[in-house]
C-alpha cells in the first residue's frame, strides 16, 4: 500500500546514534523540539526501569528538512546520540580492528556472547543472518531503537494537533495488579496517568503495581502488563473497507504488534466480544440536532476498517522482559552445550514505556491515513481540504 508519510530508522543499542528519515511531511508544519524531547523523556521514565535510563538522556537533533522551525517539504532527518557509546567504541566499532592486539581482542570478547536468551531474537536472528556473535542480533533487535520511533511519533503528533486530533496512553495492568476503577472522562484519566510513575490513573492501583515490581526485582524476575492508547476528534473515514490491507484496525494492529514484547492487540471491547451477546456489543447509532453519535463505544472508534468518529481505543499486552537476572536454560550456539542464558542490563518492568511507544506508533499511522484522505503538500492546503 502506498504511503504518504514514510520513515526508516537505523542504529544499534550501543552504537553511535539512532536516526530516522521521515519522507512525505507537508511543508509549513511547525516543529516544537521541546515537545519531541518531552515525549522522549516519557519513554525513559517509569517505575521499574533499569540502569540504562540513568546513562542516557535522550534528546533529538534535527539534521535536515526544517528551516526556521518549520518543515520545508523535504525529508526530515532526526538523530539521538547514544551517550553510552563512549564505553563501547571498540566492541561496536564500524571499522575493521586489529585482532592481533590483545587489548582490542579482550574488549570485543567481553561484549560478545553465544548463549541465546529465551524470548529474544538471538537464536532465530543468528540462524537467519548467519551470525556467530549474538551481539550482532541483540544490538538492532533491542527495544532501545524505539527511542527514535517515539521522536518520529512526536512529529506525527504535531501534525495531528494542527487538526485538533490528540491522544494519550495509560497503563491498566502490571502483573496481577489490575485497574478496576477509572475516572469518568478521558481528560481525568490522562491527567492522573501523567502524574503516576506507572502511567496508571488510580493511586491505589499504582501502589499495588509498585509492590509487584519490587517483589519481581528482588526475585530476579520481570513483569509485563497491559495498556490503552486513546485518540480523540478523529474524522470519519480514515482507512477503508475496499481492500484487506487498507483496513485501519489491521494497520494499527501491525504497528503495535511489532513493538518489542507486545503479544496481543485489541480494539475497543476486544476479546470480551467473544463472551458478550451482539445486542450488547454493537453501538447503536443516534442523532441529536443533526449530529450523529453513540452512547457506547465498544467498537473502539473503528467499524468496517474505518474510523467512525468515536474515540479510537487500542489495547496492548506486553510480555515480561525476557532478560532475567535469574537466567533460564539455553544452549551455547558455538559449543552446542546446555548452559544458562546471557544476562544484559535490563528493566524489571517497561510497560509504561511500551505505552508511550504505542502512542507514537499510533500517531504515525493516523497522520499517514489523514494525509492520504485529505491530501496536500503544505499545511495550509491540507487545512483547506479538511475544511476546518
Secondary structure, 3 states (H helix, E strand, C coil): CCCCCEEEEEECCCCCEEEEEEECCCECCECCHHHHHHHHHHHHCCCCCCCHHHHCCCCEEEEECEECCEECCCCEEEEEECHHHHHCCCCCCCCCCCCCCHHHHHHHHHHCCCECCCCCCHHHHHHHHCCCCCHHHHHHHCHHHHHHHHHHHHHHHHHHHCCCCEEEEEEEEECCEECCCCCCCHHHHHHHHHHCCCCCCCHHHHHHHHHHHHHHHHCCCCCCEEEEEEEECCCCCCECCCCHHHCHHHHHHHHHHCCCCEEEEEECCHHHHHHCCHHHHCCCEEEECCEEEECCCCCCCEECCEECCCCEEEEEEECCCCCCCCCCEEEECCCCEEEECCCCCCCCCCHHHHHHHHHHHHHHHHHHHHHHHHCCCEHHHHHHHHCC
